[in-house]
Amino acid sequence: MPNYLIDGFILRIPDHLMNDNIRRSMQGGRYEGHEANAVKKHIKEQDRVLELGAGTGYVAMQIACRIDAGNLLAIEANPKMIPVIEKNLTANALEDVAVVNAAVVPDDFPEDHITFHMTAAFWASSLNPTIAKKWKSTKSVKVPAIKIGTLFQEHRPTVVIMDIEGGEEGLFDTLWPEHIRLLVIELHPNLYPERVIKQIFDQMSASGLVYCPTGSRGQVVVFKRIMDET
């Protein structure tokens, strides 16, 4: 199992879950660089963080070393990545992070499981069948479905980190609660029409969160709650 050292964190990922693009990204220290940069600029010690799409656990490590690790809930839909995340957290002495195998769905989703499409390269796995077709999904599995409103209510995050390969479509149908002060999201404009991006921006604005240039770069966008300046 190859080892990578990125920004002081040890990452171990089984070779069969990788491809050349991921290897180059990790070897060059660029892996999840935009998300990590946003975390460094915005996460505060007292935050409670909900991470949707934990991947290898790298961004979770960046978060957990800045807050009480017990205040981080990391959700990952790909069942093959759960042991990878847990082992990486242990290797970096951050075992207190809660890791859950599930996919996040809209509040009106009618079932308790949903089809998830796994691809040979872990970072292309998604709920979105478009990705499955593009990357030649190796397997489709049913995974537990957790409604986003339930996560907001039970975990009460102040910060949400979201990188779910197009699964963000449908999670912005209602206002977000006031206890969320920050969203860091990777958009996937190649997977849905521009109206979805507009809906995300509109719903964040209606919820009192606005675009924040600090930490935003490329498809990674930061939304920050408007604070009362009076």
Number of C-alpha atoms within 10 A of each C-alpha: 9 9 13 17 13 17 12 9 15 16 22 17 20 11 12 10 14 15 13 9 11 16 16 12 13 18 14 12 14 14 18 16 17 19 24 19 16 21 21 14 10 17 19 15 12 11 20 23 29 25 26 24 26 27 25 23 24 23 21 28 24 19 26 24 13 15 17 17 19 14 20 25 23 24 23 24 30 25 16 14 21 21 13 18 25 18 19 23 24 14 14 14 12 18 17 16 22 13 21 16 20 23 27 26 25 20 15 11 15 11 11 13 16 21 17 24 26 25 23 16 18 19 20 19 25 25 24 20 18 16 20 20 12 10 16 15 20 13 12 17 13 16 18 17 20 21 19 19 19 14 14 17 11 8 15 18 22 20 23 20 24 22 22 28 20 20 21 24 21 16 19 18 13 14 14 20 15 12 14 22 20 25 26 24 22 22 23 19 14 10 16 15 11 10 10 18 17 11 16 18 18 16 19 22 18 13 18 19 23 19 17 15 11 14 19 19 14 8 12 19 22 24 23 21 19 14 9 5 4 3
